[in-house]
Every structure is written in C-alpha cells, then in structure tokens.
C-alpha cells in the first residue's frame, strides 16, 4: 500500500500551493519542469520551493487534509509552514476525525 504525503510549495511570487503525492520529490520535479504534468496554477510562477511535507499514510486522509488547507487563507497556511506540525497536531489543527 503506497504512503501518501501532503506537501506545500512556495512559488517565486510568494503564493502557497498544496498537493498530495506518493513521491514528493518526483512531483516537485514535474511541477518545476512545467510540462503537462505540472499543475496549471504553478506555471509561470517563478521558482518553486518545497516548504512543508508530511507523510499521512492513506490517500483518503491526505486528500481530506489537502482540501482543508486549500480552503484556508494564506496567513493560516503560513502558520502551518512556520510551525511545521507533526501528523497528529496537523490533523487536530485541521479538525479531521480519523
């Protein structure tokens, strides 16, 4: 069973992008390449830097966490990046029930 990760990327213009993947380094390389495997909203946004990565295990949990973070305002996302919470604290902060 693959292990799923939640990740946050900071773009060259300071925006934050959240995604999920089983191989974050491969996915970041795809985003940086800018081809058809790149998320559209990242194209032309300058350099991309991984600022947060956490292994969540199941795809279901990773997608729920991604959805919660994508709905947040930027200051809330910045607090997650700055505090770098572990899995338990992240899940509690997002209000996700296991």
Buried (B, 14 or more C-beta within 10 A) or exposed (E): EEEBBBBBBBBEEEBBBBBBBEEBEEBBEBBBEEEEEBBEEBEEBEEBEBBBBBEBEEBEBBBBBBEBBEEBEEEEBBEBEEEEBEBEEBBEBBEBEE
